[in-house]
């Protein structure tokens, strides 16, 4: 990233994660950052995306969460898709702003913890 125009790009922390920095903190425009990222993305494992194992673990957690939500009164809560995404919100029939959803979420939110 540094050799592609982002001289203030940070080194990873001891845990292997990069510190969060804004474009302003990095001192570059979004176009410079995007070009550098495009040039360097091949160095990132799995191009920065989750591994298949991570996707399956996330989907499994979301499946437990969806079942819990149904148990707590959100009868039309769908199961997650193959990527772990839930089709909820406007137009899906799942009223995320309802008191019933809020109560179920309160009971089930611990299932979302990694």
Biopython code that builds the backbone (N, CA, C, O; Angstrom):
import numpy as np
from Bio.PDB.StructureBuilder import StructureBuilder

atoms = [
    (1, "UNK", "N", (0.837, -1.180, 0.000)),
    (1, "UNK", "CA", (0.000, 0.000, 0.000)),
    (1, "UNK", "C", (0.885, 1.249, 0.000)),
    (1, "UNK", "O", (0.608, 2.223, -0.700)),
    (2, "UNK", "N", (1.954, 1.201, 0.798)),
    (2, "UNK", "CA", (2.846, 2.368, 0.861)),
    (2, "UNK", "C", (3.489, 2.637, -0.497)),
    (2, "UNK", "O", (3.587, 3.787, -0.925)),
    (3, "UNK", "N", (3.920, 1.589, -1.163)),
    (3, "UNK", "CA", (4.586, 1.781, -2.455)),
    (3, "UNK", "C", (3.605, 2.141, -3.567)),
    (3, "UNK", "O", (4.015, 2.474, -4.679)),
    (4, "UNK", "N", (2.320, 2.074, -3.268)),
    (4, "UNK", "CA", (1.298, 2.446, -4.248)),
    (4, "UNK", "C", (0.567, 3.726, -3.861)),
    (4, "UNK", "O", (-0.582, 3.923, -4.255)),
    (5, "UNK", "N", (1.220, 4.596, -3.095)),
    (5, "UNK", "CA", (0.684, 5.931, -2.855)),
    (5, "UNK", "C", (0.024, 6.182, -1.520)),
    (5, "UNK", "O", (-0.579, 7.239, -1.331)),
    (6, "UNK", "N", (0.114, 5.242, -0.578)),
    (6, "UNK", "CA", (-0.479, 5.442, 0.753)),
    (6, "UNK", "C", (0.659, 5.326, 1.782)),
    (6, "UNK", "O", (0.769, 4.317, 2.479)),
    (7, "UNK", "N", (1.507, 6.370, 1.873)),
    (7, "UNK", "CA", (2.702, 6.281, 2.712)),
    (7, "UNK", "C", (2.433, 6.107, 4.205)),
    (7, "UNK", "O", (3.292, 5.596, 4.923)),
    (8, "UNK", "N", (1.277, 6.515, 4.681)),
    (8, "UNK", "CA", (0.962, 6.392, 6.110)),
    (8, "UNK", "C", (0.203, 5.105, 6.443)),
    (8, "UNK", "O", (-0.345, 4.978, 7.538)),
    (9, "UNK", "N", (0.166, 4.151, 5.506)),
    (9, "UNK", "CA", (-0.557, 2.900, 5.757)),
    (9, "UNK", "C", (0.087, 2.189, 6.940)),
    (9, "UNK", "O", (1.304, 2.007, 6.964)),
    (10, "UNK", "N", (-0.732, 1.778, 7.938)),
    (10, "UNK", "CA", (-0.161, 1.211, 9.166)),
    (10, "UNK", "C", (0.269, -0.246, 9.020)),
    (10, "UNK", "O", (-0.207, -0.972, 8.147)),
    (11, "UNK", "N", (1.173, -0.646, 9.892)),
    (11, "UNK", "CA", (1.517, -2.063, 10.032)),
    (11, "UNK", "C", (0.425, -2.731, 10.848)),
    (11, "UNK", "O", (-0.254, -2.066, 11.630)),
    (12, "UNK", "N", (0.244, -4.033, 10.682)),
    (12, "UNK", "CA", (-0.732, -4.745, 11.517)),
    (12, "UNK", "C", (-0.321, -4.694, 12.994)),
    (12, "UNK", "O", (0.863, -4.618, 13.323)),
    (13, "UNK", "N", (-1.317, -4.737, 13.861)),
    (13, "UNK", "CA", (-1.067, -4.805, 15.302)),
    (13, "UNK", "C", (-0.561, -6.208, 15.651)),
    (13, "UNK", "O", (-0.503, -7.077, 14.781)),
    (14, "UNK", "N", (-0.201, -6.430, 16.896)),
    (14, "UNK", "CA", (0.334, -7.734, 17.320)),
    (14, "UNK", "C", (-0.679, -8.867, 17.126)),
    (14, "UNK", "O", (-0.294, -10.033, 17.029)),
    (15, "UNK", "N", (-1.974, -8.527, 17.069)),
    (15, "UNK", "CA", (-3.000, -9.554, 16.846)),
    (15, "UNK", "C", (-3.213, -9.843, 15.365)),
    (15, "UNK", "O", (-4.054, -10.668, 15.007)),
    (16, "UNK", "N", (-2.456, -9.166, 14.502)),
    (16, "UNK", "CA", (-2.559, -9.393, 13.071)),
    (16, "UNK", "C", (-3.570, -8.508, 12.365)),
    (16, "UNK", "O", (-3.669, -8.531, 11.138)),
    (17, "UNK", "N", (-4.328, -7.721, 13.137)),
    (17, "UNK", "CA", (-5.340, -6.852, 12.538)),
    (17, "UNK", "C", (-4.764, -5.475, 12.260)),
    (17, "UNK", "O", (-3.863, -5.007, 12.956)),
    (18, "UNK", "N", (-5.297, -4.840, 11.236)),
    (18, "UNK", "CA", (-4.869, -3.480, 10.916)),
    (18, "UNK", "C", (-5.643, -2.481, 11.750)),
    (18, "UNK", "O", (-6.855, -2.620, 11.913)),
    (19, "UNK", "N", (-4.961, -1.468, 12.283)),
    (19, "UNK", "CA", (-5.679, -0.408, 12.995)),
    (19, "UNK", "C", (-6.613, 0.322, 12.032)),
    (19, "UNK", "O", (-6.273, 0.529, 10.867)),
    (20, "UNK", "N", (-7.775, 0.705, 12.517)),
    (20, "UNK", "CA", (-8.728, 1.435, 11.678)),
    (20, "UNK", "C", (-8.228, 2.863, 11.496)),
    (20, "UNK", "O", (-7.943, 3.563, 12.468)),
    (21, "UNK", "N", (-8.128, 3.277, 10.262)),
    (21, "UNK", "CA", (-7.690, 4.630, 9.925)),
    (21, "UNK", "C", (-8.628, 5.196, 8.872)),
    (21, "UNK", "O", (-9.057, 4.478, 7.968)),
    (22, "UNK", "N", (-8.945, 6.466, 8.983)),
    (22, "UNK", "CA", (-9.750, 7.137, 7.972)),
    (22, "UNK", "C", (-8.840, 7.575, 6.824)),
    (22, "UNK", "O", (-7.618, 7.606, 6.969)),
    (23, "UNK", "N", (-9.435, 7.906, 5.703)),
    (23, "UNK", "CA", (-8.651, 8.417, 4.586)),
    (23, "UNK", "C", (-7.917, 9.689, 4.992)),
    (23, "UNK", "O", (-6.781, 9.916, 4.576)),
    (24, "UNK", "N", (-8.563, 10.512, 5.802)),
    (24, "UNK", "CA", (-7.916, 11.731, 6.292)),
    (24, "UNK", "C", (-6.685, 11.418, 7.129)),
    (24, "UNK", "O", (-5.655, 12.082, 7.007)),
    (25, "UNK", "N", (-6.797, 10.397, 7.986)),
    (25, "UNK", "CA", (-5.645, 10.003, 8.807)),
    (25, "UNK", "C", (-4.521, 9.440, 7.937)),
    (25, "UNK", "O", (-3.342, 9.597, 8.253)),
    (26, "UNK", "N", (-4.897, 8.788, 6.848)),
    (26, "UNK", "CA", (-3.897, 8.238, 5.938)),
    (26, "UNK", "C", (-3.350, 9.301, 4.989)),
    (26, "UNK", "O", (-2.305, 9.111, 4.366)),
    (27, "UNK", "N", (-4.068, 10.424, 4.883)),
    (27, "UNK", "CA", (-3.610, 11.528, 4.045)),
    (27, "UNK", "C", (-3.755, 11.300, 2.560)),
    (27, "UNK", "O", (-2.969, 11.817, 1.766)),
    (28, "UNK", "N", (-4.778, 10.511, 2.171)),
    (28, "UNK", "CA", (-4.994, 10.242, 0.746)),
    (28, "UNK", "C", (-6.467, 10.373, 0.387)),
    (28, "UNK", "O", (-7.341, 10.352, 1.253)),
    (29, "UNK", "N", (-6.717, 10.508, -0.892)),
    (29, "UNK", "CA", (-8.091, 10.539, -1.394)),
    (29, "UNK", "C", (-8.596, 9.111, -1.554)),
    (29, "UNK", "O", (-7.821, 8.154, -1.532)),
    (30, "UNK", "N", (-9.900, 8.990, -1.713)),
    (30, "UNK", "CA", (-10.470, 7.650, -1.903)),
    (30, "UNK", "C", (-9.984, 7.028, -3.210)),
    (30, "UNK", "O", (-9.809, 5.812, -3.280)),
    (31, "UNK", "N", (-9.767, 7.830, -4.235)),
    (31, "UNK", "CA", (-9.303, 7.264, -5.515)),
    (31, "UNK", "C", (-7.882, 6.710, -5.392)),
    (31, "UNK", "O", (-7.580, 5.665, -5.968)),
    (32, "UNK", "N", (-7.009, 7.391, -4.653)),
    (32, "UNK", "CA", (-5.646, 6.896, -4.435)),
    (32, "UNK", "C", (-5.692, 5.621, -3.601)),
    (32, "UNK", "O", (-5.014, 4.642, -3.913)),
    (33, "UNK", "N", (-6.493, 5.639, -2.542)),
    (33, "UNK", "CA", (-6.606, 4.461, -1.679)),
    (33, "UNK", "C", (-7.156, 3.273, -2.458)),
    (33, "UNK", "O", (-6.620, 2.169, -2.370)),
    (34, "UNK", "N", (-8.224, 3.494, -3.220)),
    (34, "UNK", "CA", (-8.844, 2.411, -4.000)),
    (34, "UNK", "C", (-7.867, 1.817, -5.013)),
    (34, "UNK", "O", (-7.825, 0.600, -5.197)),
    (35, "UNK", "N", (-7.084, 2.671, -5.670)),
    (35, "UNK", "CA", (-6.110, 2.183, -6.644)),
    (35, "UNK", "C", (-5.029, 1.346, -5.962)),
    (35, "UNK", "O", (-4.633, 0.302, -6.481)),
    (36, "UNK", "N", (-4.557, 1.797, -4.810)),
    (36, "UNK", "CA", (-3.544, 1.046, -4.065)),
    (36, "UNK", "C", (-4.110, -0.286, -3.598)),
    (36, "UNK", "O", (-3.445, -1.319, -3.685)),
    (37, "UNK", "N", (-5.332, -0.256, -3.105)),
    (37, "UNK", "CA", (-5.965, -1.485, -2.633)),
    (37, "UNK", "C", (-6.139, -2.483, -3.779)),
    (37, "UNK", "O", (-5.904, -3.679, -3.609)),
    (38, "UNK", "N", (-6.542, -1.994, -4.919)),
    (38, "UNK", "CA", (-6.714, -2.867, -6.079)),
    (38, "UNK", "C", (-5.381, -3.494, -6.488)),
    (38, "UNK", "O", (-5.330, -4.664, -6.869)),
    (39, "UNK", "N", (-4.310, -2.716, -6.408)),
    (39, "UNK", "CA", (-2.986, -3.219, -6.779)),
    (39, "UNK", "C", (-2.445, -4.232, -5.778)),
    (39, "UNK", "O", (-1.616, -5.069, -6.133)),
    (40, "UNK", "N", (-2.905, -4.164, -4.529)),
    (40, "UNK", "CA", (-2.321, -4.982, -3.456)),
    (40, "UNK", "C", (-3.218, -6.089, -2.928)),
    (40, "UNK", "O", (-2.768, -6.904, -2.123)),
    (41, "UNK", "N", (-4.456, -6.142, -3.351)),
    (41, "UNK", "CA", (-5.418, -7.082, -2.760)),
    (41, "UNK", "C", (-4.976, -8.537, -2.901)),
    (41, "UNK", "O", (-5.372, -9.378, -2.094)),
    (42, "UNK", "N", (-4.179, -8.844, -3.892)),
    (42, "UNK", "CA", (-3.746, -10.237, -4.070)),
    (42, "UNK", "C", (-2.845, -10.718, -2.929)),
    (42, "UNK", "O", (-2.621, -11.921, -2.791)),
    (43, "UNK", "N", (-2.328, -9.800, -2.113)),
    (43, "UNK", "CA", (-1.516, -10.186, -0.959)),
    (43, "UNK", "C", (-2.371, -10.570, 0.248)),
    (43, "UNK", "O", (-1.876, -11.207, 1.178)),
    (44, "UNK", "N", (-3.640, -10.192, 0.242)),
    (44, "UNK", "CA", (-4.533, -10.442, 1.372)),
    (44, "UNK", "C", (-5.113, -11.852, 1.265)),
    (44, "UNK", "O", (-5.660, -12.219, 0.225)),
    (45, "UNK", "N", (-4.997, -12.645, 2.336)),
    (45, "UNK", "CA", (-5.575, -13.992, 2.285)),
    (45, "UNK", "C", (-7.058, -13.951, 1.909)),
    (45, "UNK", "O", (-7.827, -13.154, 2.447)),
    (46, "UNK", "N", (-7.433, -14.803, 0.997)),
    (46, "UNK", "CA", (-8.827, -14.915, 0.540)),
    (46, "UNK", "C", (-9.375, -13.582, 0.030)),
    (46, "UNK", "O", (-10.580, -13.333, 0.071)),
    (47, "UNK", "N", (-8.467, -12.732, -0.450)),
    (47, "UNK", "CA", (-8.811, -11.399, -0.977)),
    (47, "UNK", "C", (-9.616, -10.570, 0.021)),
    (47, "UNK", "O", (-10.412, -9.719, -0.376)),
    (48, "UNK", "N", (-9.412, -10.817, 1.314)),
    (48, "UNK", "CA", (-10.070, -10.043, 2.358)),
    (48, "UNK", "C", (-11.426, -10.571, 2.772)),
    (48, "UNK", "O", (-12.040, -10.042, 3.698)),
    (49, "UNK", "N", (-11.896, -11.592, 2.108)),
    (49, "UNK", "CA", (-13.202, -12.162, 2.438)),
    (49, "UNK", "C", (-13.082, -13.278, 3.457)),
    (49, "UNK", "O", (-11.980, -13.739, 3.753)),
    (50, "UNK", "N", (-14.203, -13.708, 3.989)),
    (50, "UNK", "CA", (-14.176, -14.802, 4.959)),
    (50, "UNK", "C", (-13.877, -16.137, 4.293)),
    (50, "UNK", "O", (-14.169, -16.337, 3.114)),
    (51, "UNK", "N", (-13.297, -17.036, 5.057)),
    (51, "UNK", "CA", (-13.076, -18.391, 4.552)),
    (51, "UNK", "C", (-14.410, -19.130, 4.565)),
    (51, "UNK", "O", (-15.373, -18.671, 5.179)),
    (52, "UNK", "N", (-14.462, -20.261, 3.896)),
    (52, "UNK", "CA", (-15.680, -21.077, 3.890)),
    (52, "UNK", "C", (-16.033, -21.511, 5.310)),
    (52, "UNK", "O", (-17.208, -21.556, 5.672)),
    (53, "UNK", "N", (-15.025, -21.830, 6.110)),
    (53, "UNK", "CA", (-15.265, -22.234, 7.499)),
    (53, "UNK", "C", (-15.871, -21.086, 8.302)),
    (53, "UNK", "O", (-16.763, -21.307, 9.121)),
    (54, "UNK", "N", (-15.396, -19.869, 8.076)),
    (54, "UNK", "CA", (-15.952, -18.704, 8.768)),
    (54, "UNK", "C", (-17.394, -18.462, 8.354)),
    (54, "UNK", "O", (-18.237, -18.148, 9.194)),
    (55, "UNK", "N", (-17.684, -18.604, 7.068)),
    (55, "UNK", "CA", (-19.057, -18.427, 6.577)),
    (55, "UNK", "C", (-19.973, -19.462, 7.222)),
    (55, "UNK", "O", (-21.070, -19.127, 7.666)),
    (56, "UNK", "N", (-19.532, -20.711, 7.275)),
    (56, "UNK", "CA", (-20.362, -21.760, 7.864)),
    (56, "UNK", "C", (-20.575, -21.545, 9.355)),
    (56, "UNK", "O", (-21.666, -21.797, 9.867)),
    (57, "UNK", "N", (-19.543, -21.080, 10.061)),
    (57, "UNK", "CA", (-19.694, -20.801, 11.492)),
    (57, "UNK", "C", (-20.693, -19.664, 11.704)),
    (57, "UNK", "O", (-21.525, -19.727, 12.610)),
    (58, "UNK", "N", (-20.612, -18.632, 10.875)),
    (58, "UNK", "CA", (-21.543, -17.504, 10.970)),
    (58, "UNK", "C", (-22.968, -17.965, 10.658)),
    (58, "UNK", "O", (-23.911, -17.605, 11.363)),
    (59, "UNK", "N", (-23.120, -18.768, 9.593)),
    (59, "UNK", "CA", (-24.452, -19.274, 9.236)),
    (59, "UNK", "C", (-25.026, -20.114, 10.368)),
    (59, "UNK", "O", (-26.214, -20.009, 10.677)),
    (60, "UNK", "N", (-24.203, -20.939, 10.985)),
    (60, "UNK", "CA", (-24.669, -21.774, 12.099)),
    (60, "UNK", "C", (-25.155, -20.913, 13.262)),
    (60, "UNK", "O", (-26.190, -21.202, 13.862)),
    (61, "UNK", "N", (-24.411, -19.859, 13.579)),
    (61, "UNK", "CA", (-24.824, -18.954, 14.655)),
    (61, "UNK", "C", (-26.132, -18.249, 14.302)),
    (61, "UNK", "O", (-27.002, -18.091, 15.159)),
    (62, "UNK", "N", (-26.276, -17.827, 13.050)),
    (62, "UNK", "CA", (-27.498, -17.150, 12.630)),
    (62, "UNK", "C", (-28.687, -18.102, 12.607)),
    (62, "UNK", "O", (-29.820, -17.678, 12.832)),
    (63, "UNK", "N", (-28.447, -19.371, 12.342)),
    (63, "UNK", "CA", (-29.512, -20.365, 12.373)),
    (63, "UNK", "C", (-30.025, -20.545, 13.803)),
    (63, "UNK", "O", (-31.233, -20.627, 14.022)),
    (64, "UNK", "N", (-29.121, -20.606, 14.765)),
    (64, "UNK", "CA", (-29.505, -20.703, 16.178)),
    (64, "UNK", "C", (-30.308, -19.461, 16.574)),
    (64, "UNK", "O", (-31.328, -19.561, 17.256)),
    (65, "UNK", "N", (-29.836, -18.296, 16.138)),
    (65, "UNK", "CA", (-30.524, -17.038, 16.428)),
    (65, "UNK", "C", (-31.935, -17.031, 15.833)),
    (65, "UNK", "O", (-32.888, -16.655, 16.515)),
    (66, "UNK", "N", (-32.079, -17.442, 14.571)),
    (66, "UNK", "CA", (-33.390, -17.448, 13.919)),
    (66, "UNK", "C", (-34.351, -18.387, 14.639)),
    (66, "UNK", "O", (-35.521, -18.055, 14.827)),
    (67, "UNK", "N", (-33.866, -19.549, 15.039)),
    (67, "UNK", "CA", (-34.715, -20.489, 15.780)),
    (67, "UNK", "C", (-35.143, -19.904, 17.113)),
    (67, "UNK", "O", (-36.295, -20.057, 17.518)),
    (68, "UNK", "N", (-34.226, -19.235, 17.796)),
    (68, "UNK", "CA", (-34.549, -18.598, 19.063)),
    (68, "UNK", "C", (-35.628, -17.522, 18.864)),
    (68, "UNK", "O", (-36.572, -17.428, 19.648)),
    (69, "UNK", "N", (-35.476, -16.725, 17.821)),
    (69, "UNK", "CA", (-36.458, -15.674, 17.550)),
    (69, "UNK", "C", (-37.846, -16.270, 17.325)),
    (69, "UNK", "O", (-38.840, -15.727, 17.808)),
    (70, "UNK", "N", (-37.918, -17.383, 16.594)),
    (70, "UNK", "CA", (-39.216, -18.033, 16.380)),
    (70, "UNK", "C", (-39.771, -18.551, 17.702)),
    (70, "UNK", "O", (-40.965, -18.422, 17.970)),
    (71, "UNK", "N", (-38.911, -19.134, 18.524)),
    (71, "UNK", "CA", (-39.332, -19.645, 19.835)),
    (71, "UNK", "C", (-39.889, -18.527, 20.703)),
    (71, "UNK", "O", (-40.769, -18.759, 21.532)),
    (72, "UNK", "N", (-39.381, -17.317, 20.515)),
    (72, "UNK", "CA", (-39.807, -16.176, 21.326)),
    (72, "UNK", "C", (-40.835, -15.290, 20.625)),
    (72, "UNK", "O", (-40.959, -14.109, 20.949)),
    (73, "UNK", "N", (-41.568, -15.850, 19.673)),
    (73, "UNK", "CA", (-42.737, -15.156, 19.146)),
    (73, "UNK", "C", (-42.657, -14.552, 17.770)),
    (73, "UNK", "O", (-43.667, -14.056, 17.271)),
    (74, "UNK", "N", (-41.495, -14.567, 17.127)),
    (74, "UNK", "CA", (-41.402, -14.047, 15.766)),
    (74, "UNK", "C", (-41.525, -15.249, 14.831)),
    (74, "UNK", "O", (-40.538, -15.751, 14.292)),
    (75, "UNK", "N", (-42.772, -15.693, 14.660)),
    (75, "UNK", "CA", (-43.040, -16.964, 13.969)),
    (75, "UNK", "C", (-42.596, -16.988, 12.514)),
    (75, "UNK", "O", (-42.316, -18.057, 11.973)),
    (76, "UNK", "N", (-42.527, -15.822, 11.873)),
    (76, "UNK", "CA", (-42.142, -15.790, 10.464)),
    (76, "UNK", "C", (-40.665, -15.427, 10.263)),
    (76, "UNK", "O", (-40.270, -15.030, 9.167)),
    (77, "UNK", "N", (-39.859, -15.560, 11.308)),
    (77, "UNK", "CA", (-38.424, -15.305, 11.191)),
    (77, "UNK", "C", (-37.823, -16.374, 10.284)),
    (77, "UNK", "O", (-37.944, -17.564, 10.572)),
    (78, "UNK", "N", (-37.168, -15.961, 9.179)),
    (78, "UNK", "CA", (-36.627, -16.950, 8.245)),
    (78, "UNK", "C", (-35.290, -17.519, 8.730)),
    (78, "UNK", "O", (-34.617, -16.931, 9.577)),
    (79, "UNK", "N", (-34.928, -18.663, 8.182)),
    (79, "UNK", "CA", (-33.586, -19.188, 8.387)),
    (79, "UNK", "C", (-32.629, -18.352, 7.531)),
    (79, "UNK", "O", (-33.053, -17.748, 6.546)),
    (80, "UNK", "N", (-31.357, -18.313, 7.892)),
    (80, "UNK", "CA", (-30.396, -17.565, 7.079)),
    (80, "UNK", "C", (-30.144, -18.262, 5.747)),
    (80, "UNK", "O", (-30.346, -19.468, 5.610)),
    (81, "UNK", "N", (-29.698, -17.479, 4.770)),
    (81, "UNK", "CA", (-29.335, -18.071, 3.480)),
    (81, "UNK", "C", (-27.981, -18.778, 3.611)),
    (81, "UNK", "O", (-27.449, -18.883, 4.716)),
    (82, "UNK", "N", (-27.434, -19.248, 2.529)),
    (82, "UNK", "CA", (-26.186, -20.022, 2.578)),
    (82, "UNK", "C", (-24.987, -19.204, 3.040)),
    (82, "UNK", "O", (-23.950, -19.766, 3.392)),
    (83, "UNK", "N", (-25.122, -17.875, 3.041)),
    (83, "UNK", "CA", (-24.051, -17.002, 3.520)),
    (83, "UNK", "C", (-24.307, -16.514, 4.941)),
    (83, "UNK", "O", (-23.491, -15.782, 5.501)),
    (84, "UNK", "N", (-25.434, -16.914, 5.529)),
    (84, "UNK", "CA", (-25.767, -16.503, 6.884)),
    (84, "UNK", "C", (-26.606, -15.244, 6.958)),
    (84, "UNK", "O", (-26.900, -14.765, 8.053)),
    (85, "UNK", "N", (-26.996, -14.702, 5.828)),
    (85, "UNK", "CA", (-27.799, -13.467, 5.821)),
    (85, "UNK", "C", (-29.265, -13.789, 6.083)),
    (85, "UNK", "O", (-29.791, -14.803, 5.624)),
    (86, "UNK", "N", (-29.908, -12.898, 6.834)),
    (86, "UNK", "CA", (-31.337, -13.027, 7.128)),
    (86, "UNK", "C", (-32.108, -12.010, 6.301)),
    (86, "UNK", "O", (-31.757, -10.830, 6.282)),
    (87, "UNK", "N", (-33.139, -12.452, 5.627)),
    (87, "UNK", "CA", (-33.992, -11.548, 4.856)),
    (87, "UNK", "C", (-35.086, -11.042, 5.782)),
    (87, "UNK", "O", (-36.168, -11.623, 5.871)),
    (88, "UNK", "N", (-34.780, -9.938, 6.474)),
    (88, "UNK", "CA", (-35.755, -9.329, 7.379)),
    (88, "UNK", "C", (-35.787, -7.830, 7.120)),
    (88, "UNK", "O", (-34.868, -7.275, 6.518)),
    (89, "UNK", "N", (-36.840, -7.186, 7.572)),
    (89, "UNK", "CA", (-36.963, -5.746, 7.387)),
    (89, "UNK", "C", (-38.106, -5.425, 6.448)),
    (89, "UNK", "O", (-38.940, -6.283, 6.162)),
    (90, "UNK", "N", (-38.150, -4.187, 5.965)),
    (90, "UNK", "CA", (-39.252, -3.736, 5.114)),
    (90, "UNK", "C", (-39.477, -4.660, 3.914)),
    (90, "UNK", "O", (-38.544, -5.023, 3.196)),
    (91, "UNK", "N", (-40.724, -5.020, 3.726)),
    (91, "UNK", "CA", (-41.109, -5.837, 2.588)),
    (91, "UNK", "C", (-40.918, -7.338, 2.772)),
    (91, "UNK", "O", (-41.220, -8.111, 1.863)),
    (92, "UNK", "N", (-40.422, -7.764, 3.930)),
    (92, "UNK", "CA", (-40.178, -9.189, 4.132)),
    (92, "UNK", "C", (-41.238, -9.845, 5.006)),
    (92, "UNK", "O", (-41.283, -11.071, 5.112)),
    (93, "UNK", "N", (-42.088, -9.041, 5.631)),
    (93, "UNK", "CA", (-43.090, -9.587, 6.547)),
    (93, "UNK", "C", (-42.589, -9.720, 7.980)),
    (93, "UNK", "O", (-43.366, -10.036, 8.882)),
    (94, "UNK", "N", (-41.309, -9.484, 8.196)),
    (94, "UNK", "CA", (-40.754, -9.515, 9.552)),
    (94, "UNK", "C", (-40.647, -8.065, 10.021)),
    (94, "UNK", "O", (-39.828, -7.294, 9.523)),
    (95, "UNK", "N", (-41.488, -7.716, 10.984)),
    (95, "UNK", "CA", (-41.558, -6.339, 11.459)),
    (95, "UNK", "C", (-40.504, -6.095, 12.524)),
    (95, "UNK", "O", (-40.735, -6.343, 13.708)),
    (96, "UNK", "N", (-39.335, -5.604, 12.094)),
    (96, "UNK", "CA", (-38.218, -5.429, 13.017)),
    (96, "UNK", "C", (-38.426, -4.276, 13.997)),
    (96, "UNK", "O", (-37.684, -4.157, 14.972)),
    (97, "UNK", "N", (-39.418, -3.432, 13.753)),
    (97, "UNK", "CA", (-39.703, -2.324, 14.663)),
    (97, "UNK", "C", (-40.832, -2.646, 15.639)),
    (97, "UNK", "O", (-41.254, -1.776, 16.401)),
    (98, "UNK", "N", (-41.318, -3.870, 15.626)),
    (98, "UNK", "CA", (-42.440, -4.232, 16.494)),
    (98, "UNK", "C", (-41.958, -4.571, 17.908)),
    (98, "UNK", "O", (-40.816, -4.991, 18.094)),
    (99, "UNK", "N", (-42.832, -4.389, 18.901)),
    (99, "UNK", "CA", (-42.489, -4.771, 20.273)),
    (99, "UNK", "C", (-42.173, -6.276, 20.388)),
    (99, "UNK", "O", (-41.298, -6.670, 21.158)),
    (100, "UNK", "N", (-42.889, -7.105, 19.622)),
    (100, "UNK", "CA", (-42.643, -8.550, 19.661)),
    (100, "UNK", "C", (-41.215, -8.862, 19.198)),
    (100, "UNK", "O", (-40.532, -9.683, 19.809)),
    (101, "UNK", "N", (-40.764, -8.211, 18.124)),
    (101, "UNK", "CA", (-39.414, -8.428, 17.625)),
    (101, "UNK", "C", (-38.390, -7.952, 18.654)),
    (101, "UNK", "O", (-37.397, -8.631, 18.913)),
    (102, "UNK", "N", (-38.641, -6.778, 19.239)),
    (102, "UNK", "CA", (-37.716, -6.225, 20.241)),
    (102, "UNK", "C", (-37.578, -7.164, 21.434)),
    (102, "UNK", "O", (-36.471, -7.380, 21.926)),
    (103, "UNK", "N", (-38.683, -7.719, 21.901)),
    (103, "UNK", "CA", (-38.638, -8.633, 23.045)),
    (103, "UNK", "C", (-37.883, -9.919, 22.683)),
    (103, "UNK", "O", (-37.086, -10.418, 23.477)),
    (104, "UNK", "N", (-38.134, -10.443, 21.500)),
    (104, "UNK", "CA", (-37.445, -11.653, 21.065)),
    (104, "UNK", "C", (-35.952, -11.378, 20.888)),
    (104, "UNK", "O", (-35.117, -12.201, 21.262)),
    (105, "UNK", "N", (-35.623, -10.229, 20.323)),
    (105, "UNK", "CA", (-34.217, -9.877, 20.141)),
    (105, "UNK", "C", (-33.502, -9.795, 21.484)),
    (105, "UNK", "O", (-32.377, -10.274, 21.627)),
    (106, "UNK", "N", (-34.157, -9.189, 22.460)),
    (106, "UNK", "CA", (-33.564, -9.089, 23.795)),
    (106, "UNK", "C", (-33.264, -10.473, 24.360)),
    (106, "UNK", "O", (-32.231, -10.681, 24.996)),
    (107, "UNK", "N", (-34.165, -11.409, 24.129)),
    (107, "UNK", "CA", (-33.990, -12.782, 24.633)),
    (107, "UNK", "C", (-32.936, -13.558, 23.853)),
    (107, "UNK", "O", (-32.284, -14.445, 24.403)),
    (108, "UNK", "N", (-32.766, -13.229, 22.572)),
    (108, "UNK", "CA", (-31.923, -14.033, 21.690)),
    (108, "UNK", "C", (-30.585, -13.400, 21.314)),
    (108, "UNK", "O", (-29.742, -14.073, 20.722)),
    (109, "UNK", "N", (-30.371, -12.148, 21.635)),
    (109, "UNK", "CA", (-29.178, -11.473, 21.145)),
    (109, "UNK", "C", (-27.876, -12.126, 21.597)),
    (109, "UNK", "O", (-26.850, -11.983, 20.931)),
    (110, "UNK", "N", (-27.906, -12.832, 22.707)),
    (110, "UNK", "CA", (-26.673, -13.509, 23.147)),
    (110, "UNK", "C", (-26.256, -14.595, 22.163)),
    (110, "UNK", "O", (-25.086, -14.974, 22.125)),
    (111, "UNK", "N", (-27.193, -15.099, 21.368)),
    (111, "UNK", "CA", (-26.864, -16.108, 20.349)),
    (111, "UNK", "C", (-26.040, -15.514, 19.221)),
    (111, "UNK", "O", (-25.447, -16.253, 18.436)),
    (112, "UNK", "N", (-25.993, -14.177, 19.125)),
    (112, "UNK", "CA", (-25.242, -13.522, 18.072)),
    (112, "UNK", "C", (-23.776, -13.337, 18.424)),
    (112, "UNK", "O", (-22.965, -13.032, 17.549)),
    (113, "UNK", "N", (-23.424, -13.517, 19.695)),
    (113, "UNK", "CA", (-22.041, -13.331, 20.128)),
    (113, "UNK", "C", (-21.160, -14.419, 19.526)),
    (113, "UNK", "O", (-21.549, -15.585, 19.469)),
    (114, "UNK", "N", (-19.955, -14.023, 19.074)),
    (114, "UNK", "CA", (-19.055, -15.020, 18.481)),
    (114, "UNK", "C", (-18.551, -16.040, 19.496)),
    (114, "UNK", "O", (-17.787, -16.938, 19.142)),
]
sb = StructureBuilder()
sb.init_structure("model")
sb.init_model(0)
sb.init_chain("A")
sb.init_seg("    ")
for serial, (resi, resn, name, xyz) in enumerate(atoms, 1):
    if name == "N":
        sb.init_residue(resn, " ", resi, " ")
    sb.init_atom(name, np.array(xyz, "f"), 0.0, 1.0, " ", f" {name:<3s}", serial, name[0])
structure = sb.get_structure()
